[in-house]
Every structure is written in C-alpha cells, then in structure tokens.
Amino acid sequence: MKVAIHIKNQTPEHRSGEKLLVKALQNRGIEVVCDGETISDIDMMVSIGGDGTLLSAVHKIGRCGVPVVGINFGHLGFLTTAGRDDINLLAQCLSEGNYTIEPRTMLEVCVNDPHGCRSGIYSALNEVYLHRIDQSPLLHTRVVVDNDFMATYAADGLIVATPTGSTAYSLSCGGPILAPGSGSLVVTPIAAHTLTQRPIILSDGVHISLRDESPEARFTLGVDSFVTSLDGSCTIEVAKADYHTRLVRIGHQNFFSAIRDKLMWGL
C-alpha cells in the first residue's frame, strides 16, 4: 500500500502527528510518499487536522477515486475516523485491511453569470450555500426543482446539503440528518423570515436552480470551503456529480457510531 499524508495547518502539533504517523505506517510495511506525488499513484490519502483539512484533501483528489481517511486534530471532526491518540491503531487497521470505504455523494455547482466574469463549475462534498452580505437586505431566493418552481425563500440564506453535509451547516440551521446512502439532498433556509418555510428533503437525482428575485441583491456563495461574492443577476445550478468521494472508516466504525460518538446521542 502507498499512502500520502495531507496537512493544511503547518503547526508543530500537526508536524509532530505527521512524524508519528509516518513511523507507524512504515513500521507496518506501508509506503509513505510526499503529498505532492501524482494522486493516481497512491492507494490512500490520510489527512491530519479537522474536517476542513479532510475537505481540502477531498478536493485535491477530485475525480481520482482515491480513498481518504482523517485523523482529527481539530474540534468535532465528524468526517474524520481517528483521534490524535489513534495513530497506531489507524496504521494497524490499514495494514491489516480492517477498514471499510463509504461512497459519499458529491455536488456539481455551476455559476451562470450573464456577464461571464464570474461563471464557473465547482464541486462540493458538504454543501452549497447562499448568504446575504452583512447589512444587506434579506435574500429572496427562488428555488426551481427540475424546472418546477418550488418556493421563494425570504431568509438570510439557503443551504443545499448532501447527506455528508447534513451534519454540518445545515444541521446547525435546523436541518435533518441524512444517512449517507439515503439518495437524498436537503434544502435548508438560514433564519427564514417565515417560520412555516422549513427544510425539505429531495431526491439526489434532481436538478436545483437558485436565483435571487432582485438583480441588485448581494450575497456570498459558499461551496464547501470556497467562498465568493455574487449578485442577483447570477443563477446557481446544483446537481449530483457523476462521481463519488470515498471516505474510510477503521475497525467497526460506521455512520451511526459516528453520530453516537460525535453528537453524544444516548449520553
């Protein structure tokens, strides 16, 4: 097995963790290569940090299909599978093949700018969101699903989340938790002006179009950790991508054990 290690925050603590991991992997016959190696030449990528670091590893891998496993050096670390005290356990599980791989839905996000200067295509493991800029009026986001008008959300913003992202920003705004294999997306308003406008679960096979009703509106667009500023003249198209991200869980871990551990269910 050939493994690359990905670190975003170059702190002494992270570097120390990297040294321990390299030693633990090499002691079990696993080859460790530089993060800059060609992605297609590795069998797995290990991220050291929090969920943000794991997300950056996922975007670095892109469509290559290389599995990603995270060691949590952050706070909640919902996407990560091991803690900073589990480095030797992780190395052991990888060397013995004692792990499972979970395919996770990715979103393809297309920004259509009539002026052409801000058009682009992005990918998201967690979510895409719109949020009004500070001191600006509420957004009035028109949502169209498969060419059918669904609703206009008067709110601070709107989130479209995958099952993976349902435990992130969407959850903090009152959205439901979606199991990874549910084949669903969730649309969650951010501080909706009308309390009857609640999150709605959709099939992940739909095409979602988002646009503010006012061309003068100003808002930020977030696609995972990527953020940019747009206005109401832009349309954001969201659909399921044609590939999956592959996340690794070691031992007997699964999605429900992660919920129990990270969200402290049953305590």
N, C-alpha and C positions, 0 to 999 in steps of 0.2 A: 504493500500500500504506500502511496505517495501523498503526503499531506502538506498543504500550505497554511501558514498562520497569518491571520489578518488582524491588525491593530490600528485603531483610529487615533486614540489618545496616547501619546508617547510619554506617559508618566513613569517615574521609577517603579511604581507598583505594577503597572502593566508590563513593563520590561522584565521585571522580576518573574512575573507569571509566565511570560513567554519562555524564559530560560528554563524554568521548572518543567514546562510542557515539552519543550524540545528534548530535554534529558529523558523525561518519562516515555516519550514516543520512541526515541532512538534505542532506549534500553529494551524495548519490545520489538525491535526489528522494523519499525516503521520509518520510512524515509521522510525527512522534513526538507522542504525546498523553500526558496525565497518567495515572498508574496508576489514579487514581480514576474515569476515564471509564467509561461503560457498556461492559461486556465485549463485548456483542454488536455494538458499533460498531467493533471493531478487527479486523484481519486476523491479527495475531500478537502474542504476548507474549514478551518477552525477559527472562529472569531473570539477575541479576548476583549471584553468590555460589556456594555449593556445591550439593550435591544436596538439602540441606534447604530451601534457598531455592527451588529448582525445584519441590519437592514443595508448598511453600506456594502457589506460582503455580498449580500444577495444581488445588489445592483451591479457589483463588479463582475459577478459570474454571468449575469444576464441569461441568455438562452442556452448556455452550455450544458445545463443539467447537472452540474457538479453538486453533490450534497453539501449542506452547510450545518455545522454544529457550533453552538455558542457556549462559552464559559462566561458566567456572569460576574463582572467586576463593577456593575452599576448598582441600581436600586431594585426595582421589581424584577426585571429580567424575565418577562413572561415567555419570550421566544427562546431564551437560552435553556440549555438542558443540564448544565453542570454549574456548581458554585466554585469559588476560588479554592475551596478545600477538597474539591473532587477531581483534581488534575490527574492524579494517579489512577483513579477509578475510570476516568474517561479513556486514558491511554490503554488500560486493560480491556475495556469493553470494545474499543476499536480493534485491538489486536486479536481478540477472540471472536469478533463478528457479533458481539452481543449488543446489537442496536437495531432499531427499526427506522425506516425512512418514510416520512409523511409527505405526500404531494400536496402543495398548497396553491390555491388559485391566485393568479396574477391578473391585474387590470391593465388594459391599454388605454391611455388617456390622450386624446387628440385635441389640441387647442386650435380652433379656427379663428384667425384674426383677419377681418376684411382688408386690413391694411398690409397684411403679410409679414410685418416685422416681428410679431410675437408668436407666430404659428410654430407648432412642434408636436412631437409624439413622445410620450413618457410612459413609464411602467410603474406599477405600484403593487407591493405585497400587502400593505396595510389598508390604505385608504387614499381617496382624493377628496379634498375639501375646499370650499369657498368660505371666506370670512371677510366681513366688512373691515375696512381700514379704520383705525381709531378716529373718533369724532365724526365719521361719515354716517349717513342715514342707514336705516335697516336695508338689507338686501331683499329684493323680491324675486326670488329665483324660480323661474318657470321650468318645470320638470316634465320632459316628454319621454315616455317609455314605448319603444317600438312604434314610433310615430303616433302614439295615442297620448294626448295631454293628460297628465296625472293631477298636478296641482301646482299652484304658485305658493311658495313658502316665504312668508314675511318673517324674517329671523335675522340673527347676527350672521348666520351662515348655514351651510348644509354639508353633510358628510355622506359619501358613498363608500361603504366599507366592505371588504371581503370577510369571510369567516375569521381569517387570521387577524384582521384589523378590528373585528367586533369586540375584542377585549382591550382595545386601546382608546383612541379619542372618542369613538362612537359610544363606548361603554360609559365614559365619564359624562356624556351628554344624555344619558338615559336610554341608550340603545340596548337591544338584547344581545346575548352571547349566542353565536352561531357555531355549531360543530364544524370542523374542517371539511368533512365530506358531505355537508348538507346540500351542496349545489345551490347556494343562496348568496344574495347580496343584501345589505340593509342600507336604506336611506334614512338618515337621522338629522333632524333640524338642530341647529345650535341656538338655544334660547329663543324658541319660536314665540312670535307675538301673539299667536292664537293657540291656546293650550290644547285645543282639540286636534291640532296637527301633530301627530305622533309618528314615531319611526315606523317604517313599513318594510317588510321583507319581500324581496323579489327573487325570481329565478336568476341564476347567474348566466343564463343564456340570452338575456335581454340586452338591448342597446339603449343607453340612457343619454339624453341630451339635456344640458344645463345652460340656461342663459338668463341674465337679469333682464327684467322688463324695462329698465331705464338705461339707455345708452350712456348716460352720464355717471352711472354707478362706478364706484372704485372699490376693488376688493383684492385680497391676496388669494392666490391659488396654491394649495399645498398638495404635492404628490409624494407621499412618504416624507422624506426629509428635504425634498426640493421645494423651494418656495419662490414665487414670482408675483409681480403685480399686474393686474389686468383691469379692463374696464368693461362696461356693459355691451360694447359692440362685439365682444368675443363670445363664441359658443364653445362649450367644453363637451366633447363626446366621450362617453365611458362605455367600455365593453370588456368582456372577459378576454384575456390574451390567449394566444394559441399555444402556450407552453406553461409549465408549472415550475414553481420553486420546490426544491426537495430539502426539507428540514429533518435533522437527525435527532432521535431520542435514544438514550442509552438505557440498558437494562430493561426493566419492566415499566418504564415510564410511558404515559400516553396523555392525550389531551385532557382527560378527566382528572388524572393525577396532578397535572399542571394546575388546573383550576383549584383543586383542593389545597395544593401547597401554596400557590401564589396569591390566591384570593381568600385563603383561610376559611374555606367552606367547612362547616361542621365543628368549628372551634368555638 
